[in-house]
């Protein structure tokens, strides 16, 4: 990417990028780079969704979220599988795509890949040192109501729950 690097961190970058819009207007845009992420709507056979209640320092709050994490090695699906195991102690026999989510496309390059996981079985979990969370199971319809009420405020979680509820999954081969 053309432009000037301002910052290179462990997870994010910040660049000043010269931009020409479709209307011909030119300016310099601050762009935050991020490797992207993967999030999982894990549904059991009772149509209950796995949510994590996780402390987020930046929000200074405990948030309801789906098992999720940033992309590392492998495909987005590989990362979704890893995060589901690490955070929820679950493995899934069936995976579908719920599409992608752009967290803040005016400034962030982050793309979060959303997945639906079914045919769940327990496996070993392994939280990272910076993860403080507890795992909960709620009916999918109740989780969607929580999103409507504003009890769930995490964008990727709200979008993925609604896409799962609406039947917006695409089978993966």
MIFIDO-417882 format. One record per atom (N, C-alpha, C): atom name; x negated, y, z negated; residue number from 1. Coordinates in Angstrom, 2 decimals, m for minus. Each point is the difference from the previous one (the first is absolute). Example, Ala and Ser with C-alpha at 12.3 -4.5 7.8 and 13.67 -1.06 7.14 Angstrom:
BEGIN
R atom    east   north      up   n
R    N  m13.19   m5.69   m7.80   1
R   CA    0.89    1.19    0.00   1
R    C   m0.90    1.20    0.00   1
R    N    0.35    1.05    0.72   2
R   CA   m0.82    1.19   m0.06   2
R    C    0.77    1.09   m0.73   2
//
This chain:
BEGIN
R atom    east   north      up   n
R    N   m0.85   m1.17    0.00   1
R   CA    0.85    1.17    0.00   1
R    C   m0.90    1.23    0.00   1
R    N    0.30    0.93    0.92   2
R   CA   m0.73    1.27    0.03   2
R    C    0.37    0.81   m1.23   2
R    N   m0.91    0.82   m0.42   3
R   CA    0.28    0.83   m1.16   3
R    C   m1.16    0.00   m0.95   3
R    N    0.24    0.58   m1.15   4
R   CA   m1.04    0.15   m1.01   4
R    C    0.41   m0.74   m1.26   4
R    N   m0.90   m0.86   m0.47   5
R   CA    0.24   m0.76   m1.22   5
R    C   m0.20    0.89   m1.21   5
R    N    0.99    0.01   m0.88   6
R   CA   m0.08    0.77   m1.23   6
R    C   m0.32   m0.90   m1.19   6
R    N    0.57   m1.20    0.02   7
R   CA   m0.15   m0.90   m1.14   7
R    C    0.11   m1.45    0.47   7
R    N   m0.82   m0.88   m0.56   8
R   CA    0.05   m1.44    0.22   8
R    C    0.00   m0.68   m1.36   8
R    N    1.13   m0.55   m0.39   9
R   CA    0.11   m0.65   m1.30   9
R    C    0.09   m1.51    0.14   9
R    N    0.27   m0.66   m1.13  10
R   CA    0.12   m1.46   m0.02  10
R    C    1.21   m0.47    0.80  10
R    N    1.09    0.77   m0.03  11
R   CA    1.22   m0.38    0.69  11
R    C    0.39    0.99    1.09  11
R    N   m0.09    1.28   m0.27  12
R   CA    0.47    1.01    0.95  12
R    C   m1.14    0.84    0.58  12
R    N    0.31    0.62    1.13  13
R   CA   m0.89    0.97    0.63  13
R    C    0.79    1.28    0.23  13
R    N   m0.70    1.11    0.18  14
R   CA    0.65    1.25    0.35  14
R    C   m0.81    0.63    1.13  14
R    N    0.69    0.28    1.11  15
R   CA   m0.64    0.60    1.17  15
R    C    0.76    1.24    0.42  15
R    N   m0.72    0.97    0.57  16
R   CA    0.61    1.14    0.69  16
R    C   m0.06   m0.33    1.48  16
R    N    1.17   m0.06    0.65  17
R   CA    0.09   m0.48    1.37  17
R    C    0.63    1.09    0.88  17
R    N   m0.67    0.35    1.12  18
R   CA    0.63    0.94    0.92  18
R    C    1.16   m0.71    0.72  18
R    N    1.16    0.67    0.05  19
R   CA    1.21   m0.61    0.54  19
R    C    0.61    0.93    1.04  19
R    N    0.48   m0.58    1.10  20
R   CA    0.81    0.72    0.97  20
R    C    1.35   m0.70    0.05  20
R    N    1.05    0.72   m0.38  21
R   CA    1.35   m0.56   m0.02  21
R    C    0.59   m0.06    1.42  21
R    N    1.08   m0.76    0.18  22
R   CA    0.62   m0.08    1.33  22
R    C    0.42    1.37    0.56  22
R    N    0.24    0.98   m0.87  23
R   CA    0.38    1.34    0.47  23
R    C   m1.21    0.89    0.30  23
R    N   m1.21   m0.58   m0.11  24
R   CA   m1.22    0.73    0.31  24
R    C   m0.62    0.73   m1.18  24
R    N    0.69    0.08   m1.14  25
R   CA   m0.53    0.68   m1.18  25
R    C   m1.20   m0.78   m0.54  25
R    N   m1.06    0.72   m0.32  26
R   CA   m1.22   m0.63   m0.52  26
R    C   m0.27    0.48   m1.42  26
R    N   m0.44   m0.93   m0.82  27
R   CA   m0.39    0.34   m1.36  27
R    C   m0.84   m1.11   m0.57  27
R    N   m0.52    0.21   m1.22  28
R   CA   m0.79   m1.02   m0.68  28
R    C    0.88   m0.65   m1.07  28
R    N    0.07   m1.31    0.03  29
R   CA    0.87   m0.76   m0.90  29
R    C   m0.85   m0.76   m1.02  29
R    N    0.41    0.02   m1.26  30
R   CA   m0.62   m0.85   m1.02  30
R    C    0.65   m1.37    0.09  30
R    N   m0.81   m1.03    0.20  31
R   CA    0.51   m1.36    0.16  31
R    C   m0.62   m0.90   m1.06  31
R    N    0.86   m0.65   m0.79  32
R   CA   m0.45   m0.96   m1.01  32
R    C    0.03   m1.38    0.63  32
R    N   m1.16   m0.62    0.07  33
R   CA   m0.09   m1.37    0.51  33
R    C    0.22   m1.00   m1.12  33
R    N    0.64   m1.09    0.32  34
R   CA    0.28   m1.07   m0.96  34
R    C    0.06   m1.30    0.79  34
R    N   m0.50   m1.12   m0.56  35
R   CA    0.00   m1.25    0.76  35
R    C    1.39   m0.58    0.25  35
R    N    1.03    0.53   m0.64  36
R   CA    1.35   m0.55    0.16  36
R    C    0.29   m1.02   m1.09  36
R    N    1.19   m0.55    0.05  37
R   CA    0.39   m0.94   m1.04  37
R    C    1.00   m1.03    0.49  37
R    N    0.35   m0.89   m0.91  38
R   CA    1.01   m1.02    0.24  38
R    C    0.85   m0.12   m1.26  38
R    N    1.32   m0.13    0.19  39
R   CA    0.93   m0.14   m1.12  39
R    C    0.95   m1.15    0.31  39
R    N    0.45   m0.69   m1.07  40
R   CA    0.77   m1.23    0.18  40
R    C    1.32    0.04   m0.77  40
R    N    1.11   m0.21    0.72  41
R   CA    1.30   m0.27   m0.62  41
R    C    0.05   m1.52   m0.14  41
R    N   m0.26   m0.49   m1.20  42
R   CA    0.03   m1.44   m0.28  42
R    C    1.36   m0.35   m0.57  42
R    N    0.77   m0.82    0.73  43
R   CA    1.34   m0.39   m0.43  43
R    C    0.04   m1.47   m0.35  43
R    N    0.54   m0.29   m1.18  44
R   CA    0.16   m1.40   m0.39  44
R    C    1.32   m0.55    0.55  44
R    N    0.32   m1.24   m0.31  45
R   CA    1.20   m0.64    0.55  45
R    C    1.30    0.55   m0.59  45
R    N   m0.08    0.85   m1.03  46
R   CA    1.18    0.66   m0.57  46
R    C    0.15    1.43    0.51  46
R    N   m0.79    0.36    1.03  47
R   CA   m0.01    1.34    0.59  47
R    C   m0.43    1.05   m1.02  47
R    N   m0.93   m0.38   m0.88  48
R   CA   m0.61    0.93   m0.94  48
R    C   m1.35    0.42    0.58  48
R    N   m0.32    1.27   m0.18  49
R   CA   m1.25    0.54    0.51  49
R    C   m1.01    0.15   m1.13  49
R    N   m1.24   m0.26    0.32  50
R   CA   m1.09    0.16   m0.95  50
R    C   m0.46    1.46    0.04  50
R    N    0.12    0.68   m1.14  51
R   CA   m0.49    1.36   m0.14  51
R    C   m1.05    0.04   m1.10  51
R    N   m0.97    0.87    0.18  52
R   CA   m0.97    0.21   m1.07  52
R    C    0.27    1.37   m0.62  52
R    N   m0.07    0.05   m1.31  53
R   CA    0.12    1.26   m0.73  53
R    C   m1.43    0.38   m0.33  53
R    N   m0.52    1.01    0.71  54
R   CA   m1.42    0.26    0.00  54
R    C   m0.30    1.43   m0.45  54
R    N   m1.02    0.13   m0.85  55
R   CA   m0.42    1.34   m0.41  55
R    C   m0.83    0.62    1.12  55
R    N    0.38    1.23    0.39  56
R   CA   m0.72    0.75    1.02  56
R    C   m0.48    1.30   m0.61  56
R    N   m1.31    0.12   m0.15  57
R   CA   m0.59    1.17   m0.65  57
R    C    0.33    1.29    0.74  57
R    N   m0.09   m0.01    1.33  58
R   CA    0.26    1.22    0.78  58
R    C    1.42    0.49   m0.21  58
R    N    0.96   m0.91   m0.12  59
R   CA    1.40    0.38   m0.25  59
R    C    0.26    0.22   m1.49  59
R    N   m0.95   m0.39   m0.85  60
R   CA    0.15    0.07   m1.45  60
R    C    1.30   m0.68   m0.44  60
R    N    0.23   m1.20    0.57  61
R   CA    1.27   m0.68   m0.27  61
R    C   m0.12   m1.49    0.31  61
R    N    0.95   m0.74   m0.55  62
R   CA    0.19   m1.40    0.35  62
R    C    0.97   m0.03    1.18  62
R    N   m0.40   m0.61    1.11  63
R   CA    0.81   m0.04    1.22  63
R    C    0.41   m1.43    0.33  63
R    N    1.20   m0.12    0.58  64
R   CA    0.46   m1.27    0.55  64
R    C   m0.50   m0.08    1.44  64
R    N   m0.73   m1.08    0.31  65
R   CA   m0.57   m0.16    1.33  65
R    C    0.06   m1.45    0.42  65
R    N   m0.19   m0.22    1.29  66
R   CA   m0.19   m1.34    0.53  66
R    C   m1.47   m0.38   m0.19  66
R    N   m0.30   m1.30   m0.05  67
R   CA   m1.41   m0.39    0.06  67
R    C   m0.61    0.58    1.28  67
R    N   m1.11    0.69   m0.14  68
R   CA   m0.59    0.70    1.15  68
R    C   m1.44    0.36   m0.28  68
R    N   m0.71    0.35    1.05  69
R   CA   m1.37    0.46   m0.16  69
R    C   m0.58    0.46    1.30  69
R    N   m1.20    0.58   m0.09  70
R   CA   m0.64    0.53    1.20  70
R    C   m0.58   m1.13    0.85  70
R    N   m0.11    0.28    1.30  71
R   CA   m0.55   m0.99    0.92  71
R    C   m1.50   m0.13   m0.21  71
R    N   m0.42   m1.24   m0.11  72
R   CA   m1.42   m0.31   m0.07  72
R    C   m0.32   m0.86    1.22  72
R    N   m0.70   m1.06   m0.17  73
R   CA   m0.35   m0.88    1.11  73
R    C    1.23   m0.79    0.47  73
R    N    0.04   m0.30    1.29  74
R   CA    1.08   m0.81    0.55  74
R    C    1.14    0.85    0.53  74
R    N    1.08   m0.69    0.35  75
R   CA    1.18    0.66    0.57  75
R    C    0.87    0.59   m1.11  75
R    N    0.96    0.85    0.36  76
R   CA    0.95    0.46   m1.02  76
R    C    0.72   m1.16   m0.69  76
R    N    0.36   m1.05    0.74  77
R   CA    0.66   m1.16   m0.62  77
R    C   m0.94   m0.70   m0.99  77
R    N   m1.26   m0.13    0.34  78
R   CA   m0.98   m0.58   m0.93  78
R    C   m0.02    0.81   m1.30  78
R    N    0.02    1.31    0.12  79
R   CA   m0.03    0.87   m1.17  79
R    C    1.29   m0.11   m0.80  79
R    N    1.14   m0.12    0.68  80
R   CA    1.28   m0.17   m0.70  80
R    C   m0.02   m1.30   m0.81  80
R    N   m0.49   m1.06    0.59  81
R   CA   m0.10   m1.29   m0.70  81
R    C   m0.87    0.14   m1.25  81
R    N   m1.14    0.66    0.17  82
R   CA   m0.94    0.17   m1.13  82
R    C    0.64    0.81   m1.12  82
R    N    0.67    1.11    0.33  83
R   CA    0.61    0.85   m1.01  83
R    C    1.14   m0.71   m0.73  83
R    N    0.80   m0.78    0.72  84
R   CA    1.08   m0.74   m0.63  84
R    C   m0.56   m0.99   m1.02  84
R    N   m1.08   m0.66    0.36  85
R   CA   m0.63   m0.94   m0.93  85
R    C   m0.63    0.74   m1.18  85
R    N   m0.78    1.03    0.27  86
R   CA   m0.71    0.72   m1.06  86
R    C    0.94    0.64   m1.01  86
R    N    1.01    0.72    0.50  87
R   CA    0.86    0.78   m0.90  87
R    C    1.16   m0.79   m0.58  87
R    N    0.57   m0.91    0.78  88
R   CA    1.21   m0.70   m0.45  88
R    C   m0.21   m1.48   m0.26  88
R    N   m1.16   m0.53    0.35  89
R   CA   m0.24   m1.43   m0.19  89
R    C    0.92   m0.85    0.86  89
R    N    0.19    0.43    1.26  90
R   CA    0.91   m0.69    0.90  90
R    C   m0.64   m0.26    1.36  90
R    N    0.44   m1.11    0.58  91
R   CA   m0.36   m0.37    1.37  91
R    C    1.32   m0.17    0.74  91
R    N    0.04    0.36    1.28  92
R   CA    1.24   m0.11    0.78  92
R    C   m0.18   m0.95    1.18  92
R    N    1.04   m0.79    0.27  93
R   CA   m0.03   m0.92    1.13  93
R    C    0.54    0.61    1.28  93
R    N    0.70    1.14   m0.12  94
R   CA    0.61    0.62    1.18  94
R    C   m0.20    1.51   m0.06  94
R    N   m0.51    0.56    1.10  95
R   CA   m0.29    1.44    0.06  95
R    C    0.69    0.64    1.19  95
R    N    0.51    1.21   m0.20  96
R   CA    0.59    0.81    1.07  96
R    C   m0.54    1.43   m0.13  96
R    N    0.02    0.72    1.12  97
R   CA   m0.42    1.39   m0.02  97
R    C    1.20    0.91   m0.22  97
R    N   m0.19    1.02   m0.84  98
R   CA    0.99    1.06   m0.19  98
R    C   m0.48    1.30    0.64  98
R    N   m0.99   m0.09    0.88  99
R   CA   m0.51    1.17    0.71  99
R    C   m1.06    0.74   m0.79  99
R    N   m0.20    1.25    0.37 100
R   CA   m1.02    0.81   m0.66 100
R    C    0.63    1.23   m0.60 100
R    N   m0.74    0.62   m0.88 101
R   CA    0.43    1.20   m0.71 101
R    C   m1.15    0.99    0.00 101
R    N    0.27    1.22    0.41 102
R   CA   m1.00    1.07   m0.02 102
R    C    0.25    0.84   m1.25 102
R    N   m0.95    0.00   m0.91 103
R   CA    0.22    0.62   m1.30 103
R    C    0.15    1.51    0.06 103
R    N   m0.79    0.68    0.80 104
R   CA    0.09    1.45    0.13 104
R    C   m0.73    0.39    1.29 104
R    N    0.65   m0.20    1.17 105
R   CA   m0.69    0.11    1.28 105
R    C   m0.47    1.40    0.36 105
R    N    0.36    1.01   m0.76 106
R   CA   m0.51    1.34    0.26 106
R    C   m1.44    0.19   m0.43 106
R    N   m0.48   m0.88   m0.88 107
R   CA   m1.35    0.19   m0.54 107
R    C   m0.75   m1.33   m0.20 107
R    N    0.71   m1.11   m0.24 108
R   CA   m0.64   m1.28   m0.28 108
R    C    0.02   m0.92    1.22 108
R    N   m1.08   m0.74    0.21 109
R   CA   m0.04   m1.02    1.06 109
R    C    0.49   m1.36   m0.52 109
R    N    0.38   m0.07   m1.25 110
R   CA    0.41   m1.27   m0.61 110
R    C    1.24   m0.58    0.69 110
R    N   m0.10   m1.28    0.37 111
R   CA    1.12   m0.77    0.51 111
R    C    0.17   m1.19   m0.94 111
R    N    1.22   m0.18   m0.54 112
R   CA    0.26   m1.13   m0.89 112
R    C    0.85   m1.01    0.78 112
R    N   m0.48   m1.23    0.08 113
R   CA    0.70   m1.08    0.68 113
R    C    0.90   m0.69   m1.03 113
R    N    1.28   m0.13    0.35 114
R   CA    0.99   m0.55   m0.92 114
R    C    0.39   m1.41    0.40 114
R    N    0.11   m0.88   m0.99 115
R   CA    0.29   m1.41    0.28 115
R    C    1.11   m0.52   m0.93 115
R    N    0.69   m1.01    0.50 116
R   CA    0.99   m0.75   m0.77 116
R    C   m0.57   m1.40   m0.20 116
R    N   m0.04   m0.45   m1.24 117
R   CA   m0.54   m1.33   m0.32 117
R    C    1.09   m0.84   m0.66 117
R    N    0.15   m1.24    0.46 118
R   CA    0.98   m0.93   m0.57 118
R    C   m0.67   m1.36   m0.22 118
R    N    0.76   m0.92   m0.55 119
R   CA   m0.53   m1.35   m0.33 119
R    C   m1.20    0.16   m0.93 119
R    N    0.25    0.58   m1.16 120
R   CA   m1.05    0.37   m0.93 120
R    C   m0.36   m1.14   m0.93 120
R    N   m1.26   m0.06   m0.36 121
R   CA   m0.48   m0.93   m1.03 121
R    C   m1.09    0.69   m0.80 121
R    N   m0.13   m0.38   m1.26 122
R   CA   m1.02    0.65   m0.84 122
R    C   m1.41   m0.39    0.41 122
R    N   m0.92    0.92   m0.26 123
R   CA   m1.43   m0.26    0.20 123
R    C   m0.75    0.85   m1.03 123
R    N   m1.30   m0.14   m0.02 124
R   CA   m0.82    0.79   m0.93 124
R    C    0.04    1.47    0.39 124
R    N    0.09    0.87   m1.00 125
R   CA   m0.04    1.44    0.26 125
R    C   m1.37    0.52   m0.41 125
R    N   m0.28    1.23    0.32 126
R   CA   m1.30    0.58   m0.36 126
R    C    0.00    1.49    0.16 126
R    N    0.49    0.70   m1.00 127
R   CA    0.06    1.46    0.07 127
R    C   m1.41    0.60    0.01 127
R    N   m0.12    1.13    0.69 128
R   CA   m1.25    0.74   m0.01 128
R    C   m0.06    0.83   m1.28 128
R    N   m1.18    0.46   m0.36 129
R   CA   m0.19    0.73   m1.26 129
R    C    0.84    1.26   m0.09 129
R    N    0.30    0.63    1.14 130
R   CA    0.76    1.25   m0.03 130
R    C    1.51   m0.21    0.13 130
R    N    0.47   m1.25   m0.09 131
R   CA    1.43   m0.30    0.12 131
R    C    0.59   m0.32   m1.37 131
R    N    1.01    0.77   m0.38 132
R   CA    0.73   m0.22   m1.24 132
R    C    1.46   m0.13    0.40 132
R    N    0.53   m1.23   m0.06 133
R   CA    1.35   m0.23    0.51 133
R    C    0.64   m1.21   m0.65 133
R    N    1.32   m0.06    0.14 134
R   CA    0.76   m1.19   m0.40 134
R    C    0.92   m0.37    1.16 134
R    N    0.27   m1.28    0.13 135
R   CA    0.80   m0.53    1.11 135
R    C    1.44   m0.19   m0.47 135
R    N    0.95    0.42    0.85 136
R   CA    1.43   m0.11   m0.30 136
R    C    0.76   m0.50    1.22 136
R    N    1.11   m0.70   m0.26 137
R   CA    0.88   m0.48    1.07 137
R    C    1.36    0.65   m0.16 137
R    N    0.47    0.64    1.08 138
R   CA    1.30    0.66    0.00 138
R    C    0.76   m0.39    1.26 138
R    N    1.33   m0.08   m0.07 139
R   CA    0.75   m0.23    1.23 139
R    C   m0.35    1.09    1.02 139
R    N   m0.14   m0.39    1.26 140
R   CA   m0.35    0.96    1.05 140
R    C    0.99    1.17    0.02 140
R    N    1.29   m0.29   m0.13 141
R   CA    1.01    1.07    0.01 141
R    C   m0.21    0.98   m1.15 141
R    N   m0.39   m0.50   m1.18 142
R   CA   m0.27    0.89   m1.15 142
R    C   m1.23    0.85    0.25 142
R    N   m1.05   m0.59    0.59 143
R   CA   m1.20    0.78    0.32 143
R    C    0.34    1.12    0.99 143
R    N    0.86   m0.27    0.97 144
R   CA    0.42    1.05    0.94 144
R    C    0.80    1.09   m0.72 144
R    N    0.84   m0.39   m0.95 145
R   CA    0.73    1.00   m0.79 145
R    C   m0.97    0.85   m0.82 145
R    N   m1.05   m0.62   m0.53 146
R   CA   m1.02    0.76   m0.74 146
R    C   m0.66    1.04    0.90 146
R    N   m0.22   m0.36    1.27 147
R   CA   m0.59    0.94    0.95 147
R    C    0.96    1.17    0.26 147
R    N    1.29   m0.30    0.13 148
R   CA    0.99    1.06    0.23 148
R    C    0.06    0.94   m1.20 148
R    N   m0.04   m0.55   m1.21 149
R   CA    0.06    0.82   m1.22 149
R    C   m1.27    0.81   m0.24 149
R    N   m1.07   m0.35    0.67 150
R   CA   m1.26    0.67   m0.23 150
R    C   m0.86   m0.66   m1.07 150
R    N    0.39   m1.21   m0.43 151
R   CA   m0.82   m0.74   m0.96 151
R    C   m1.23   m0.60    0.68 151
R    N    0.10   m0.27    1.29 152
R   CA   m1.15   m0.42    0.80 152
R    C   m0.33    1.17    0.91 152
R    N   m1.20    0.56   m0.16 153
R   CA   m0.39    1.19    0.76 153
R    C   m1.17   m0.25    0.94 153
R    N   m0.59   m1.17   m0.06 154
R   CA   m1.11   m0.35    0.89 154
R    C    0.54   m0.20    1.41 154
R    N   m0.50    0.80    0.95 155
R   CA    0.53   m0.01    1.36 155
R    C   m0.03   m1.34    0.70 155
R    N   m1.14   m0.68   m0.04 156
R   CA   m0.09   m1.28    0.70 156
R    C    0.97   m1.02   m0.57 156
R    N    0.22    0.06   m1.31 157
R   CA    0.93   m0.93   m0.66 157
R    C    1.43    0.29    0.42 157
R    N    0.39    1.27    0.01 158
R   CA    1.36    0.37    0.41 158
R    C    0.27   m0.45    1.43 158
R    N   m0.91    0.32    0.91 159
R   CA    0.19   m0.35    1.41 159
R    C    0.07   m1.51    0.19 159
R    N   m0.92   m0.73   m0.60 160
R   CA   m0.03   m1.46    0.18 160
R    C    1.23   m0.67   m0.60 160
R    N    0.43    0.44   m1.18 161
R   CA    1.21   m0.58   m0.60 161
R    C    1.21    0.19    0.91 161
R    N    0.16    1.21    0.52 162
R   CA    1.16    0.27    0.86 162
R    C   m0.07   m0.77    1.31 162
R    N   m1.19   m0.13    0.58 163
R   CA   m0.12   m0.78    1.23 163
R    C    0.31   m1.47   m0.27 163
R    N   m0.45   m0.52   m1.14 164
R   CA    0.30   m1.40   m0.35 164
R    C    1.50   m0.18   m0.22 164
R    N    0.62    0.92   m0.73 165
R   CA    1.43   m0.06   m0.27 165
R    C    0.82    0.04    1.29 165
R    N   m0.45    0.81    0.96 166
R   CA    0.72    0.19    1.26 166
R    C   m0.28   m1.11    1.02 166
R    N   m0.87   m0.93   m0.36 167
R   CA   m0.32   m1.09    0.94 167
R    C   m0.95    0.44    1.09 167
R    N   m0.88    0.95   m0.30 168
R   CA   m0.90    0.55    1.01 168
R    C   m1.30   m0.75    0.21 168
R    N   m0.05   m1.26   m0.38 169
R   CA   m1.25   m0.76    0.11 169
R    C   m0.13   m0.63    1.38 169
R    N   m1.25   m0.05    0.48 170
R   CA   m0.34   m0.66    1.25 170
R    C   m0.86   m1.22   m0.33 170
R    N    0.41   m1.16    0.47 171
R   CA   m0.72   m1.24   m0.29 171
R    C   m1.44    0.08    0.51 171
R    N   m0.93   m0.50   m0.77 172
R   CA   m1.39   m0.10    0.41 172
R    C   m0.26   m1.42    0.51 172
R    N   m0.77   m0.10    1.05 173
R   CA   m0.27   m1.33    0.56 173
R    C   m1.23   m0.61   m0.58 173
//
